[in-house]
Amino acid sequence: MGRALERLWYPGEAPGGQRLLRAVTTPLSWAYRAGLAARPGPRPGKAGRPVIAVGNLTAGGSGKTPLVIELVASLLRKGVRVAVLSRGYGRSGRGIRVVNPPAGDWGTPDEVGDEPVLIARRCPGAVVVVGADRVAAGRYAVQQFRPDVLVCDDAFQHRRLYRDLDVLAVHARLGFGNGRLLPRGPLREPVEQVRRAGLVVFTHADPADTVAGLRRRHWLPEIIPAAHCMFSPNGWVQGPGLEPLDLPRGTAVLAACGVAHPEVFFESCRQAGLELLQTRSYGDHQTWTRRTVARLRAEAGRLGAKAVVVTEKDLVRMPQHGEGPGVVALRLEARWPDDAGLAVVEMAIAELAMHPGG
């Protein structure tokens, strides 16, 4: 998102005068609300397996994809067969596509989307199916791969697919911003729609945060189960296959990213012990051309940086050829501050398994 919109949506994080932008976006927000109200009621179709839908109420930056990866990995560790459904945001391909088939072409991020490729690389035991029609994609996954559970990414607003559990990711610090609908605020839907969630996970929590405190801060009803997690640095990877490598603490780098809330990524790099000589931020789901990457690597070389550090989502989209310091990605892992938080998540999933509606 642009810095001007960020200051408008999250005034406590980035204060500044926004009178003109408020005047322009307020009527657009009213029109957006009217469009939401005019939508026909959902007639959800079933895919034939229990469905866990993971999403958010705000535009970008809630930690939804790392949370999907964590939930899928947890299910796989328990021996559950998982298929992940994704629309493949920004992809050029059409129809249903399997990102990581048992044999064959994985597809490129341009063809299937960057998040499906990242999920497939991080969770090789799960199959990832991409399709705009997620009812059709879910039924295809069930027919072809016989999963026990379907995990639907970025699906809180996707009402056509019946779900057994809605998991809502809420940024612990930013919450729902100014509480306004797009584009006046960050909300995709009115904040009261949080009541549809079967589980809220506060992401990007600070070590001092508690679930009770986060409930009060963001007005979350007690009736909705909640947990909180942090995303902590956990090593470095390189190349489109995300192969591990070592990067010593104190290494001087140029940090770059194409994600919402880039300052969160830069802070994670500092927590990992890197010296950030320069930072560069681009739009969410940035298209990384050879020219752009070459410029970053050349700038890193002039600064004396040992590497260009990006997010994993950026790395899977980046061309890998060129001169200058190499490009590596910081790996972030979800960490639950206490066993009780993880127990809330596992209890919600166990309840789904005992009483599936799919």
N, C-alpha and C positions, 0 to 999 in steps of 0.2 A: 504494500500500500504506500501511497505518497506520504511524505512527512507532514504535509498540511492536513491530510485526513487523519493521520495518527494523532496530531495535536487536538483535532476536533473530537475524535472518538474517546481519547484517553487524556483528558485535560490535566489530570493529576500527574501523569507521567511526562508530558511535554507541554508545559503551559505556553500560551501565546495567544495573541488576538486573532480571532477567527470570525469577525462579524460578517464579512462578505460571504465566506464559505457557508456559514450557518444560514444566511438568507437564501442562498442558492439551493442548498441541499434539503432544507425543511420541506418545501412543497414536493420535492421528489420523494422524500420519505413518506409523505401522506399518500402519494400515488402508489408507492410500493405497498403500503398497508392495504389500500383498496384492492390492489391486485391479489394479495394474499387472501383477503376476505371473499373475493369472487371465485376463487378456485373451487372446483367441485370436491366433495368429500371423497376421501380415499376408498378404493375398493381393492384392498390388498389381495394379491395372489400368493398362493403357497408354493414353495419349491420342493416340498417333500422331505425336508430335514429341519431340525431346529436352527433358528437364525439368531445370531448375535449381531446387532447393528451398532457400529461405533460412529459417533459424529460429534458435532458441536453446534452451538447457537450463534456463534460469531464468525465473521469472515477471517479465516486464516490464523495461524500461529497459536493454536491451542495445544499442540503436542499430540494430535489425533493419530498420526501415522506411527510414531514410536509406541503409543499405547496399543495400537492394533498389533504391532510386532510382539509386544510383551504378552498380550492375551493369547495370540496364536502360539508363541513359544511355550507358554504355560500349558495349553491344551496338548501340544505335541509331547511334552514331557510326561503327561499322564497317559500317553498311548492313544489319544483321541485322533482320529483321522479328520483333517481340516481342509476345507476349500475356502479361499478368500475371494470375495466378489468385489470388483472395483469398476467404476465407470471409465477409468483411464483418462483423467482430466487432461485436456489439451492434446490428446493423441490425434494423429492423422489417419489412423486405420479405422475401419468400420466393422460392424458385426461383432461376433463373439470370437475372442482370441484367448488361447491358453498361453500364459507367459512362460511357464516352466514345464513343458510337457516331458514325459519320461524319455522321449527321444525326439529330436527335431530342433527347429529354430526357436530361440528364446524371444526373438523380436527386439527391436530397439526402443528406447524411451520415446522417440518420436512416434513410433507405430502404436505403442501400447500405454504410454504414460510413464512418468518417472517414479511415482509412488508404487505402482504394481511391480516394476522391476526391482526397486529397493526391497519391498516386502518379500519377493521371491528369493532374492539373494540372501536376505537375513533369515528366512524361514524355509530352507530347502526341503523340509519334510512336508510342507503344505503345497497344494496346487493353487495357483492364482489364475482366476478367470476374469477377463475384462469384457465388459459389454454395457452399453448405455441402458438396455432393457435388462434390469437385474433379476426380474422374474425369469425371463428366458435364460439368462446366464446361470442362475441358480439351478434351474431344472436341467440344463446341459451338464453342469458340474455333477449333479446327483446321478444322472444317467451314465456319464462317462467314467466317473472316479469313485462313486459310492462313499462319499465322506460321511462322518458321523454328525458333523456340525458345519454350518456355513457361517463365516464371519464377513459381514458386509461393511466395507470401508466407506467413510464419508456419507453416511446414510440416515442421519437424523431427520433430514427434510425429504428423503426419498420414501414416500408413503405407499408406493405401489407393491412393494414386497412385504409380505407379512413377516413380522419379527417377533420372537419370543422374549428377547431382552434388548432394550435400548440402553446402551452405555453412552453417557454424555461426558465429553472431556471439557473441563472448564479451567482456564488458565488461573492459577491460584492468586497471582498478583493482579492481573488485569481484569479478571472477572468478566462482566458484561459491559464494561466501559461506561459510557454515559447513559446506557439503557435505551437508546434510540434505535430505530430501524434504519437499514441502509437507505440512502447513503449518508443520512444525518448522523448515524451511529453505526456500530459494527454488527448489529443484530440481524440475522437472517429471518428470524421470527420473533414475535413478542416474547419477552422474558418469561411470562407465565407458562409458556410451553415447556419449560423445564419439568413440569409435572408429568409429562409423558415418559420421562426417563425412569427406567427400572434401577439404574445405578448411576451415580455421579462420581467421576474421578477428578479431583483437583490435581492438575498437572503443574509442573514447574514450581512445586512447593519449596519453601525455604525450610532449613532444618528446624527452626523454632516454631513452624506452623503446627497446628493441631486441626483435626477435622472439626471439632466443636467451634474453634475460632474461625475457621473458613466458612462454616455454615452461617455464623453470625455476620461475617463480613459481606457475604454475597446473598443473604436472605434466602438460604436454601431450606425448604420445609423439612422438618424432622422425619416426616413419613418416608422420605426418599433415602434409601441406603447410600452411604458415601464413604469414600476412601481418598487418600492423597498420596502422591508419589513425586519423586524428584527425578530429573534426568541428569545423570552424572557421567563425566568422561570415563571411558573404558577402552582406551587404546586407539590405535591408528590403523587405517586401511588405505590401500592404493589400487588403482586400476578398476576397470568395469566389473571385475569379479569380486571386488572388495577384499583383496588378500591382505592379511595382517602384516604390519611392519613395526619397527621400533623408531620412536622419535624422542630423543632425550629431553628431559625437563630443561628449561632455559633456552631451548632452540629459538632463534630469531626467525620470524615468519611474516608473510603477508597473509592476512585472513580475508576471505571473500565469501559471499553467500548470496543466493537468490531465494530468500525465504522471508515470510512475514516476521516482524520483530527481530531484525538482525542483531540488535544489541544483546539479545539473550545468547545467541551463538558466540559472539565475541567474548562475552563473559565466561562462557564454558571453556573457551580456548585458554583464557587466563587461569581458570581454575585447574586446567590440565598442566599448567606450568610453562606455557609458551610466552615468549616475548613478542608482542604484536608491534612490528615496526610501522605497519599501515593497515587500515581496514577499508574494504570496498563492499558496498551493498548494492544489490540489484533487485528487480521486481521478483515477486514470488513466481516459481516455475520458470525462471529465467531460461531462455534458449541460449545455450553456450556455443558460440561459433568458434571456429579455429582462430579467427582474428582476435576475438575478445580474450580467449585463453592465452594466446601468444602475447598480447599486451600485458596481461597480469604477470606472466612469467618473466617478461622483460623488465617490468617495474620491480618485481621481486629481486631480480639480479642486480639492478642499479642500487637498490636499498641495502644489498648485502644479506638478504634473507636466504635461509637454507631451503625453504619450501613455500609453496602456496597452500594454505589450509582452507578447506571448504567443508560443507556438510556432506553426508553420505548421499542425500537426495541430489545435490549438485554434481557430485562425482560421477554418478551413473549416467549423467547426461553429457559429460564433458568429453571433447576430443582428447585423445591420449598422446598425440604426437606434438613435438615442438622442442624448442631449445630453452635453456635456462633452468632454474630450480624446478624440481618436480612438484606435481600436485598430489596432495594426500588429503584424507578426510578424517575428521574427529568422530569416533564412534561414541554415541551416547546410549546408556542403558537405563531403563526404568529401575528405580530403587524405592522400596517401600520403607518408610521410616520405622515401622514396627510390624510385628507379625499380625496384629489385629487388622491393619489396613489390607494386607494381602488376603487375610481370612474373609473379609467382607466381599472381596472380588470373587474368591473361589466359592463362597457360599451362594452368591447370585448365579454363578455358572452351574453349580451342582443342582440348584433348584430348577434351572432350565432343563437339565438332563432328566430330572425325575418327572417333570410335567411339560413335555414338549407340545407345542401347538402346531409345528410345521408338518 
